[in-house]
Amino acid sequence: MLVIALAHAAAQLTRRILPAPAPDAPPPARGRGLRGEHGASDTASEAIARWHLFGRAQAADGERDQRIDAPETRLDLQLNGVFYSPDPARSRAIISGSSRGTERNGVGNNT
């Protein structure tokens, strides 16, 4: 009985010493935003994106989005990851298949 009384007293003392937890914050209001540089109302994330914290991305000369029409296949393959390098010899794709496991493939390698 003494152990229970000591535990109860310790719990009450702890509650008095430690600050009460903050109540849950209300969800962010929808429809309200920051005034953008163009005068339109924006969400906070759109306003932050316009700050360009990591600089502005620019395509290198002659470098554009290149789409390649790949032939249809019935192979059961899954793209798990890509390591990109400006040097194609160092770029890799991690591809897994149900029958052969996971492999790293370089540019131009047959799967």
LUMMIDO-784598 format. One record per atom (N, C-alpha, C): residue number from 0; chain; atom name; x, y, z. Coordinates in pm, 1 decimal. Atoms other than C-alpha are relative to their C-alpha. Example, Ala and Ser with C-alpha at 12.3 -4.5 7.8 and 13.67 -1.06 7.14 Angstrom:
# LUMMIDO-784598
(pt 0,'A','N',(89.0,-119.0,0.0));
(pt 0,'A','CA',(1230.0,-450.0,780.0));
(pt 0,'A','C',(90.0,120.0,0.0));
(pt 1,'A','N',(-82.0,-119.0,-6.0));
(pt 1,'A','CA',(1367.0,-106.0,714.0));
(pt 1,'A','C',(-77.0,109.0,73.0));
//
This chain:
# LUMMIDO-784598
(pt 0,'A','N',(81.8,-118.1,0.0));
(pt 0,'A','CA',(0.0,0.0,0.0));
(pt 0,'A','C',(87.3,126.0,0.0));
(pt 1,'A','N',(-90.9,-114.1,-5.4));
(pt 1,'A','CA',(289.4,232.6,76.4));
(pt 1,'A','C',(58.2,28.9,-137.8));
(pt 2,'A','N',(-56.2,-16.7,133.4));
(pt 2,'A','CA',(431.4,173.8,-273.2));
(pt 2,'A','C',(-99.1,73.1,-90.1));
(pt 3,'A','N',(102.1,-65.4,81.4));
(pt 3,'A','CA',(103.1,277.7,-435.2));
(pt 3,'A','C',(-13.0,147.1,38.8));
(pt 4,'A','N',(10.6,-138.9,-45.8));
(pt 4,'A','CA',(83.0,592.1,-221.7));
(pt 4,'A','C',(120.0,81.5,-46.3));
(pt 5,'A','N',(-119.5,-71.3,47.6));
(pt 5,'A','CA',(442.4,687.4,-312.4));
(pt 5,'A','C',(-7.0,24.1,-150.5));
(pt 6,'A','N',(12.3,-15.9,145.2));
(pt 6,'A','CA',(376.6,628.4,-683.3));
(pt 6,'A','C',(-100.0,108.8,-33.4));
(pt 7,'A','N',(101.4,-102.8,22.4));
(pt 7,'A','CA',(63.8,843.1,-667.9));
(pt 7,'A','C',(55.5,138.9,31.6));
(pt 8,'A','N',(-58.4,-128.4,-38.4));
(pt 8,'A','CA',(249.3,1124.2,-489.2));
(pt 8,'A','C',(104.8,44.5,-102.0));
(pt 9,'A','N',(-100.4,-33.5,101.6));
(pt 9,'A','CA',(535.1,1108.3,-742.4));
(pt 9,'A','C',(-66.7,44.5,-129.0));
(pt 10,'A','N',(71.2,-38.1,121.9));
(pt 10,'A','CA',(287.0,1128.3,-1031.9));
(pt 10,'A','C',(-57.4,140.3,13.3));
(pt 11,'A','N',(55.6,-134.7,-21.0));
(pt 11,'A','CA',(116.7,1435.1,-884.9));
(pt 11,'A','C',(110.8,104.9,-1.2));
(pt 12,'A','N',(-112.5,-93.4,-2.2));
(pt 12,'A','CA',(452.6,1603.8,-823.1));
(pt 12,'A','C',(52.8,23.8,-141.3));
(pt 13,'A','N',(-46.8,-12.5,138.3));
(pt 13,'A','CA',(558.4,1533.4,-1180.9));
(pt 13,'A','C',(-95.4,87.0,-80.2));
(pt 14,'A','N',(98.8,-82.2,71.7));
(pt 14,'A','CA',(234.3,1684.9,-1316.0));
(pt 14,'A','C',(11.9,147.3,36.5));
(pt 15,'A','N',(-12.9,-139.3,-42.6));
(pt 15,'A','CA',(292.8,2000.4,-1115.2));
(pt 15,'A','C',(128.0,63.8,-52.7));
(pt 16,'A','N',(-130.0,-54.1,41.8));
(pt 16,'A','CA',(657.7,2041.5,-1217.3));
(pt 16,'A','C',(6.3,18.9,-151.6));
(pt 17,'A','N',(-8.3,-6.4,145.4));
(pt 17,'A','CA',(630.9,1964.5,-1589.2));
(pt 17,'A','C',(-115.3,83.3,-55.8));
(pt 18,'A','N',(108.2,-79.2,58.4));
(pt 18,'A','CA',(433.9,2205.0,-1809.5));
(pt 18,'A','C',(-102.4,-89.6,-68.3));
(pt 19,'A','N',(106.4,75.7,65.8));
(pt 19,'A','CA',(103.9,2087.9,-1949.0));
(pt 19,'A','C',(25.8,-3.0,-149.9));
(pt 20,'A','N',(-20.0,4.3,145.0));
(pt 20,'A','CA',(114.3,1971.6,-2310.2));
(pt 20,'A','C',(-88.4,102.3,-69.6));
(pt 21,'A','N',(75.9,-99.1,75.7));
(pt 21,'A','CA',(2.1,2229.2,-2564.1));
(pt 21,'A','C',(-118.7,-68.6,-67.0));
(pt 22,'A','N',(114.8,61.1,68.0));
(pt 22,'A','CA',(-344.3,2167.7,-2705.3));
(pt 22,'A','C',(29.9,-14.7,-148.6));
(pt 23,'A','N',(-20.3,21.0,143.1));
(pt 23,'A','CA',(-362.7,2038.9,-3059.5));
(pt 23,'A','C',(-30.7,127.5,-76.2));
(pt 24,'A','N',(20.7,-118.6,82.0));
(pt 24,'A','CA',(-327.6,2316.4,-3311.4));
(pt 24,'A','C',(-115.9,-24.3,-95.7));
(pt 25,'A','N',(109.6,18.5,95.4));
(pt 25,'A','CA',(-632.5,2375.5,-3528.0));
(pt 25,'A','C',(55.6,-18.7,-140.0));
(pt 26,'A','N',(-49.5,18.0,136.6));
(pt 26,'A','CA',(-601.1,2273.5,-3892.0));
(pt 26,'A','C',(12.4,135.5,-69.6));
(pt 27,'A','N',(-15.3,-127.9,68.8));
(pt 27,'A','CA',(-481.6,2547.7,-4127.2));
(pt 27,'A','C',(-127.4,37.4,-74.4));
(pt 28,'A','N',(120.3,-49.0,66.9));
(pt 28,'A','CA',(-757.6,2761.9,-4270.4));
(pt 28,'A','C',(16.5,-11.2,-150.5));
(pt 29,'A','N',(-2.8,11.0,145.3));
(pt 29,'A','CA',(-840.4,2698.4,-4632.3));
(pt 29,'A','C',(-56.2,128.8,-59.7));
(pt 30,'A','N',(52.2,-117.9,68.1));
(pt 30,'A','CA',(-899.0,2977.3,-4877.4));
(pt 30,'A','C',(76.1,126.5,33.8));
(pt 31,'A','N',(-80.1,-117.1,-34.9));
(pt 31,'A','CA',(-669.3,3219.1,-4701.6));
(pt 31,'A','C',(141.5,-22.4,-46.7));
(pt 32,'A','N',(-136.6,15.1,44.9));
(pt 32,'A','CA',(-324.3,3284.7,-4828.3));
(pt 32,'A','C',(76.1,129.9,13.4));
(pt 33,'A','N',(-84.0,-117.6,-1.2));
(pt 33,'A','CA',(-44.5,3531.6,-4865.7));
(pt 33,'A','C',(-20.0,76.4,-129.0));
(pt 34,'A','N',(8.6,-78.4,121.8));
(pt 34,'A','CA',(-52.7,3814.0,-5112.4));
(pt 34,'A','C',(128.0,-20.8,-77.6));
(pt 35,'A','N',(-116.1,27.4,82.4));
(pt 35,'A','CA',(179.9,3716.9,-5393.9));
(pt 35,'A','C',(54.4,126.1,-63.9));
(pt 36,'A','N',(-61.8,-115.5,64.3));
(pt 36,'A','CA',(409.2,3943.2,-5586.9));
(pt 36,'A','C',(-81.5,47.9,-118.7));
(pt 37,'A','N',(83.6,-37.7,112.5));
(pt 37,'A','CA',(154.1,3944.3,-5868.7));
(pt 37,'A','C',(-136.4,48.0,47.7));
(pt 38,'A','N',(124.2,-51.1,-53.7));
(pt 38,'A','CA',(-125.0,4054.3,-5636.9));
(pt 38,'A','C',(-104.7,-107.4,26.2));
(pt 39,'A','N',(97.4,107.4,-20.0));
(pt 39,'A','CA',(-303.2,3718.6,-5635.3));
(pt 39,'A','C',(20.6,-64.4,136.3));
(pt 40,'A','N',(-9.6,69.1,-127.6));
(pt 40,'A','CA',(-378.2,3527.8,-5318.8));
(pt 40,'A','C',(59.9,-138.1,-22.7));
(pt 41,'A','N',(-69.7,126.8,14.9));
(pt 41,'A','CA',(-146.9,3226.4,-5278.7));
(pt 41,'A','C',(-2.8,-75.6,131.0));
(pt 42,'A','N',(-19.5,76.6,-121.5));
(pt 42,'A','CA',(-108.9,2943.6,-5036.3));
(pt 42,'A','C',(142.8,25.1,47.9));
(pt 43,'A','N',(-133.3,-24.2,-55.1));
(pt 43,'A','CA',(194.6,2958.6,-4811.0));
(pt 43,'A','C',(105.6,-77.7,-76.9));
(pt 44,'A','N',(-100.0,78.3,71.8));
(pt 44,'A','CA',(369.4,2679.7,-5001.8));
(pt 44,'A','C',(32.0,60.8,-136.3));
(pt 45,'A','N',(-26.7,-65.9,128.5));
(pt 45,'A','CA',(329.4,2863.8,-5332.9));
(pt 45,'A','C',(86.2,123.9,20.1));
(pt 46,'A','N',(-79.6,-119.3,-28.1));
(pt 46,'A','CA',(470.5,3178.7,-5177.2));
(pt 46,'A','C',(144.5,-37.5,29.7));
(pt 47,'A','N',(-135.2,44.9,-32.8));
(pt 47,'A','CA',(770.0,2990.6,-5038.8));
(pt 47,'A','C',(71.4,-49.1,-125.9));
(pt 48,'A','N',(-60.7,50.2,123.4));
(pt 48,'A','CA',(829.4,2822.6,-5376.3));
(pt 48,'A','C',(52.2,114.5,-85.9));
(pt 49,'A','N',(-45.3,-115.1,79.8));
(pt 49,'A','CA',(860.5,3165.1,-5539.9));
(pt 49,'A','C',(126.8,63.6,56.5));
(pt 50,'A','N',(-122.8,-56.4,-57.1));
(pt 50,'A','CA',(1146.5,3252.6,-5304.3));
(pt 50,'A','C',(124.9,-62.0,-61.8));
(pt 51,'A','N',(-112.2,67.8,65.0));
(pt 51,'A','CA',(1370.9,3005.3,-5494.6));
(pt 51,'A','C',(117.5,-15.0,96.6));
(pt 52,'A','N',(-100.1,15.6,-105.5));
(pt 52,'A','CA',(1561.8,2908.5,-5180.4));
(pt 52,'A','C',(125.9,-70.7,-47.6));
(pt 53,'A','N',(-114.9,75.0,49.5));
(pt 53,'A','CA',(1790.9,2675.0,-5375.5));
(pt 53,'A','C',(42.1,45.4,-138.5));
(pt 54,'A','N',(-35.8,-52.7,131.2));
(pt 54,'A','CA',(1827.8,2890.9,-5684.8));
(pt 54,'A','C',(-104.0,-37.3,-104.2));
(pt 55,'A','N',(91.3,28.6,110.3));
(pt 55,'A','CA',(1658.3,2865.1,-6021.3));
(pt 55,'A','C',(63.6,-103.2,-91.7));
(pt 56,'A','N',(-49.2,104.9,88.5));
(pt 56,'A','CA',(1693.4,2555.9,-6235.8));
(pt 56,'A','C',(2.3,51.2,-143.1));
(pt 57,'A','N',(-12.6,-40.0,138.9));
(pt 57,'A','CA',(1818.2,2622.4,-6585.8));
(pt 57,'A','C',(54.8,-118.4,-78.2));
(pt 58,'A','N',(-48.7,106.9,85.7));
(pt 58,'A','CA',(1863.8,2374.6,-6866.8));
(pt 58,'A','C',(130.7,43.3,-64.1));
(pt 59,'A','N',(-127.7,-28.8,65.0));
(pt 59,'A','CA',(2217.0,2354.2,-7003.3));
(pt 59,'A','C',(-23.5,16.3,-150.0));
(pt 60,'A','N',(12.4,-20.2,144.0));
(pt 60,'A','CA',(2276.4,2452.7,-7365.7));
(pt 60,'A','C',(-18.8,-132.7,-70.8));
(pt 61,'A','N',(25.8,121.1,77.6));
(pt 61,'A','CA',(2131.1,2191.4,-7598.1));
(pt 61,'A','C',(-64.6,-111.2,80.1));
(pt 62,'A','N',(58.1,104.7,-84.8));
(pt 62,'A','CA',(1986.0,1996.5,-7306.5));
(pt 62,'A','C',(-148.7,27.0,16.0));
(pt 63,'A','N',(144.7,-12.2,-8.2));
(pt 63,'A','CA',(1612.4,1950.8,-7336.7));
(pt 63,'A','C',(-58.6,-134.0,41.1));
(pt 64,'A','N',(69.5,121.8,-37.1));
(pt 64,'A','CA',(1359.0,1697.6,-7223.3));
(pt 64,'A','C',(-13.9,-87.4,-123.6));
(pt 65,'A','N',(3.2,88.8,115.1));
(pt 65,'A','CA',(1407.8,1406.9,-7461.7));
(pt 65,'A','C',(-88.6,-119.1,30.5));
(pt 66,'A','N',(91.1,113.9,-14.9));
(pt 66,'A','CA',(1127.8,1154.1,-7498.6));
(pt 66,'A','C',(41.0,-106.7,-100.9));
(pt 67,'A','N',(-35.1,111.5,86.6));
(pt 67,'A','CA',(1211.9,815.0,-7639.2));
(pt 67,'A','C',(-118.1,-96.0,-0.7));
(pt 68,'A','N',(108.3,96.9,10.6));
(pt 68,'A','CA',(941.1,585.7,-7767.9));
(pt 68,'A','C',(58.2,-139.5,18.3));
(pt 69,'A','N',(-50.1,134.1,-29.4));
(pt 69,'A','CA',(1027.1,255.3,-7604.1));
(pt 69,'A','C',(-101.2,-102.2,-49.6));
(pt 70,'A','N',(93.8,101.9,48.0));
(pt 70,'A','CA',(879.3,-61.2,-7751.4));
(pt 70,'A','C',(-75.8,-63.2,116.7));
(pt 71,'A','N',(79.4,71.1,-99.7));
(pt 71,'A','CA',(604.3,-243.6,-7562.3));
(pt 71,'A','C',(71.8,-129.4,37.4));
(pt 72,'A','N',(-63.6,123.4,-45.1));
(pt 72,'A','CA',(724.7,-536.8,-7355.7));
(pt 72,'A','C',(-92.8,-74.1,95.1));
(pt 73,'A','N',(75.8,81.3,-94.3));
(pt 73,'A','CA',(575.2,-821.5,-7158.7));
(pt 73,'A','C',(89.6,-42.2,116.8));
(pt 74,'A','N',(-90.5,34.4,-109.6));
(pt 74,'A','CA',(874.9,-843.4,-6926.1));
(pt 74,'A','C',(-53.1,58.1,129.8));
(pt 75,'A','N',(44.1,-44.4,-131.4));
(pt 75,'A','CA',(791.9,-815.7,-6557.2));
(pt 75,'A','C',(117.0,71.3,67.5));
(pt 76,'A','N',(-111.5,-78.3,-53.5));
(pt 76,'A','CA',(1038.9,-538.0,-6469.1));
(pt 76,'A','C',(-52.1,116.2,83.0));
(pt 77,'A','N',(35.2,-112.8,-85.0));
(pt 77,'A','CA',(1032.4,-269.9,-6203.9));
(pt 77,'A','C',(122.7,88.6,14.8));
(pt 78,'A','N',(-107.6,-96.9,-18.9));
(pt 78,'A','CA',(1245.8,45.1,-6195.7));
(pt 78,'A','C',(2.8,40.0,146.7));
(pt 79,'A','N',(-10.8,-27.7,-143.3));
(pt 79,'A','CA',(1369.5,80.2,-5836.6));
(pt 79,'A','C',(76.6,126.6,31.1));
(pt 80,'A','N',(-77.2,-120.2,-27.9));
(pt 80,'A','CA',(1611.2,369.8,-5866.3));
(pt 80,'A','C',(83.1,40.3,-119.7));
(pt 81,'A','N',(-81.9,-54.1,108.6));
(pt 81,'A','CA',(1822.0,589.7,-6092.5));
(pt 81,'A','C',(112.4,81.5,61.7));
(pt 82,'A','N',(-114.4,-82.6,-36.2));
(pt 82,'A','CA',(2170.3,730.3,-6040.7));
(pt 82,'A','C',(37.5,78.1,-124.7));
(pt 83,'A','N',(-28.1,-82.4,116.8));
(pt 83,'A','CA',(2216.9,1022.4,-6278.4));
(pt 83,'A','C',(136.8,65.3,13.3));
(pt 84,'A','N',(-126.4,-71.3,7.7));
(pt 84,'A','CA',(2550.9,1164.4,-6383.7));
(pt 84,'A','C',(5.6,66.7,-136.9));
(pt 85,'A','N',(-15.5,-61.3,132.7));
(pt 85,'A','CA',(2630.4,1411.3,-6661.6));
(pt 85,'A','C',(81.2,-89.4,-93.9));
(pt 86,'A','N',(-76.9,95.6,78.7));
(pt 86,'A','CA',(2874.7,1142.3,-6777.5));
(pt 86,'A','C',(-83.5,-127.9,-13.0));
(pt 87,'A','N',(86.1,117.2,15.2));
(pt 87,'A','CA',(2654.5,865.3,-6926.3));
(pt 87,'A','C',(66.3,-130.6,45.0));
(pt 88,'A','N',(-68.0,122.2,-42.3));
(pt 88,'A','CA',(2918.8,603.6,-6843.2));
(pt 88,'A','C',(-15.7,-24.4,150.2));
(pt 89,'A','N',(15.0,14.2,-145.0));
(pt 89,'A','CA',(2857.2,669.0,-6472.0));
(pt 89,'A','C',(-146.5,-8.3,43.6));
(pt 90,'A','N',(141.8,7.7,-33.1));
(pt 90,'A','CA',(2474.2,673.0,-6486.2));
(pt 90,'A','C',(-43.5,-145.5,10.1));
(pt 91,'A','N',(47.7,136.5,-21.5));
(pt 91,'A','CA',(2289.9,363.7,-6365.0));
(pt 91,'A','C',(-150.1,1.7,28.5));
(pt 92,'A','N',(139.0,24.0,-37.2));
(pt 92,'A','CA',(1936.5,230.2,-6332.3));
(pt 92,'A','C',(-4.3,-130.4,77.6));
(pt 93,'A','N',(16.0,121.7,-79.6));
(pt 93,'A','CA',(1840.6,-25.3,-6067.9));
(pt 93,'A','C',(-134.7,-60.1,-39.4));
(pt 94,'A','N',(119.2,64.6,53.7));
(pt 94,'A','CA',(1592.8,-267.1,-6222.0));
(pt 94,'A','C',(-11.8,-138.8,60.5));
(pt 95,'A','N',(21.7,134.0,-54.1));
(pt 95,'A','CA',(1438.3,-576.0,-6067.1));
(pt 95,'A','C',(-105.3,-71.4,-84.1));
(pt 96,'A','N',(94.8,84.2,70.6));
(pt 96,'A','CA',(1254.2,-862.1,-6230.0));
(pt 96,'A','C',(-35.9,-119.0,85.9));
(pt 97,'A','N',(46.6,110.4,-84.9));
(pt 97,'A','CA',(1056.9,-1149.3,-6083.7));
(pt 97,'A','C',(88.7,-123.1,-11.9));
(pt 98,'A','N',(-76.7,123.1,18.8));
(pt 98,'A','CA',(1285.7,-1415.8,-6230.0));
(pt 98,'A','C',(150.1,17.1,23.4));
(pt 99,'A','N',(-145.4,-13.1,-8.0));
(pt 99,'A','CA',(1633.4,-1262.2,-6196.4));
(pt 99,'A','C',(50.0,93.6,109.3));
(pt 100,'A','N',(-45.2,-84.7,-110.1));
(pt 100,'A','CA',(1644.5,-1033.8,-5892.5));
(pt 100,'A','C',(25.5,142.7,-44.1));
(pt 101,'A','N',(-27.7,-140.3,25.8));
(pt 101,'A','CA',(1780.1,-680.1,-5886.4));
(pt 101,'A','C',(137.0,16.2,-63.7));
(pt 102,'A','N',(-125.7,-24.7,70.9));
(pt 102,'A','CA',(2049.4,-554.9,-6123.5));
(pt 102,'A','C',(18.7,149.8,-21.3));
(pt 103,'A','N',(-33.6,-137.2,38.9));
(pt 103,'A','CA',(2228.3,-228.1,-6192.3));
(pt 103,'A','C',(37.0,-1.9,-148.0));
(pt 104,'A','N',(-23.9,-5.7,143.4));
(pt 104,'A','CA',(2227.9,-137.8,-6559.0));
(pt 104,'A','C',(49.8,137.4,-38.7));
(pt 105,'A','N',(-52.3,-124.8,50.7));
(pt 105,'A','CA',(2430.8,127.6,-6734.9));
(pt 105,'A','C',(-71.5,40.5,-128.4));
(pt 106,'A','N',(59.5,-50.4,122.9));
(pt 106,'A','CA',(2330.7,338.3,-7034.3));
(pt 106,'A','C',(43.5,-91.0,-114.6));
(pt 107,'A','N',(-28.1,86.1,112.6));
(pt 107,'A','CA',(2305.4,114.7,-7341.7));
(pt 107,'A','C',(3.9,-147.5,30.3));
(pt 108,'A','N',(0.0,143.3,-34.0));
(pt 108,'A','CA',(2303.0,-216.3,-7152.0));
(pt 108,'A','C',(-135.6,-61.2,-33.2));
(pt 109,'A','N',(124.4,72.1,23.7));
(pt 109,'A','CA',(2043.5,-474.9,-7248.2));
(pt 109,'A','C',(-53.1,-51.9,132.7));
(pt 110,'A','N',(58.6,52.0,-124.2));
(pt 110,'A','CA',(1799.4,-575.7,-6977.3));
(pt 110,'A','C',(-43.0,-140.6,-22.6));
//
